[in-house]
Amino acid sequence: MLGKRIKIDVDYLRPNSTFIYPLISEDGDVVLPPRVALTTEKINAIKARYGNILYYNDNGQMAVIPTFRMQIARNKSKEIMHEISHSHKISKVAFHEAEKVIIDIVNDLTSTEILALNLLKDLKSYEEYIYNHSVNVGILSAVLARMIGTFNKDEIKNIALGGYLHDIGQMQLDKNLLEKEGKYNITDIQKMKRHPQLGYETLKKIKDVHPIVLQSVLFHHERYNNNGYYGLPYDNLPIYPKIIGLCDIYDALTSKRPFRSAIEPSNALKAILNAINQQFDYQLINIFINKLGPILNNTQAFYTHNDICELNTQELAIIKDFGINDMLKPKVIIFCKFQRNGEQLLARFYEKPLEIDLSQDPNNRYMIKIINNYKQLQSIQKKLEEKKLL
C-alpha cells in the first residue's frame, strides 16, 4: 500500500533531519533512504539534481503513537467528559485511569526520534471535537515538553495529563453555549471564561493531583500581553500552562468547527509566529516552530521567498532565503523601520537597504510576524517597487 503522497519543500529541510520513509523524486526515484541524516552538502546536492520538491508515501504505519492508543485515550476522554457533565465531578478511579492512559502515551515518546504524529481530526460534532481535542493537546504538550529538553519523564507525564484534562471545566457549562455558531457576545465570553476555574475546582477535590496538572488546567488561557482570562502577569506563571495553551491554539486552528473550516498547518504555524510577544514568548514559539513545526507541517515551508516580515527591532524586511538552523532567522533585506510621531506610527524607508543573514546578525534580530494584512501589503509592495526592491 503506497498511502498518502506528501510533498516536501527542499528549502525547508534541515541538517541532521531524518525521515522514517524514503524521500522520492517526481519520477519515483529514491533520493534519500529512510533514517539517513541530512547534511548541508546533501541538501544542496539534492536541490541541484532534483529541484525544490520531493515526496514521501505515508502509509500511516509509522506513527509514534499507535492508532489503538489514540482510540483508548479518546474513549477515556469521552467517559470523563460524560461523567463531569452529569455529576459535575470526576471520580478518583476515572482520574487514575486517565493518568494510566497518559503514562502509556508518554512511554511511546521515549524513543530517540519523534517519528510522526497522526492527530485525531475526524470531527462531525462539537462533542467529537472536545474528545479528540483533549487527546491531541495532551500529545502535543508531551512532545513539546520533551523537545524543550528540561523536563524529566514524570514532569512530561503531568504536563501531558494537564493538556489531556485542560478543558474538562467546559463540561459544566451550558451545552448550547459550547455548540453556538458564530461569535460569542460579552455574556457568552464571561461564561466561557469560567471553565479553567471549574476544571481546577473539579480536580482539586481529588487527593494528590500533581500541582503541574492543576496549574495547567487553571492557567492555560493566560497570555504574554497579560490579557488572558485572568489578566495575570505572564512572567510570573509557570511554563506548564504556557505549553498547553500554545498546543491548545494549534489544535483548535487545525480542527474543523461548525462555524469554519480547518486551517492548514502552514497557516496555523504562521498564526503562531504572529503571536510572538503577543500571546506567547519568543523562546517557546521558537521551539514549537523549529522542532515541532516540521513534524506537524510535513516539512513544508510556512513562509515563502519575498514574503514581508517584521523583526523584533520594529524593522520590516523581505525574506530572501529560509533559515537553515532557525526558521525565525532567515536571510532578509531590511528596508524600513517603524517610528512613532505622536499618535502616528510611520514607516521610515532606508536609503540603502541592509541585506543580512539573521542567523549571523550581531544585533540578534529575528522574525516576529509575517505581514498578511492585504491593504498593508499593497502599500508596502508599491513602495518597494518604486525603490526597485521587488
Secondary structure as UniProt FT lines:
FT   STRAND          4..9
FT   HELIX           10..12
FT   TURN            15..16
FT   STRAND          23..24
FT   TURN            26..27
FT   STRAND          30..32
FT   TURN            34..35
FT   HELIX           40..50
FT   STRAND          53..58
FT   HELIX           67..87
FT   HELIX           92..108
FT   HELIX           126..148
FT   HELIX           153..164
FT   TURN            165..167
FT   HELIX           168..172
FT   HELIX           175..178
FT   HELIX           186..192
FT   TURN            193..194
FT   HELIX           195..204
FT   TURN            207..208
FT   HELIX           211..219
FT   TURN            220..221
FT   TURN            224..225
FT   HELIX           234..236
FT   HELIX           239..253
FT   TURN            258..259
FT   HELIX           265..273
FT   TURN            274..275
FT   TURN            277..279
FT   HELIX           282..287
FT   HELIX           288..292
FT   HELIX           293..296
FT   TURN            297..299
FT   TURN            305..306
FT   STRAND          308..311
FT   TURN            312..313
FT   STRAND          315..321
FT   TURN            327..328
FT   STRAND          331..341
FT   TURN            342..343
FT   STRAND          344..357
FT   HELIX           358..360
FT   TURN            362..363
FT   STRAND          367..370
FT   HELIX           374..386
FT   TURN            387..388
//
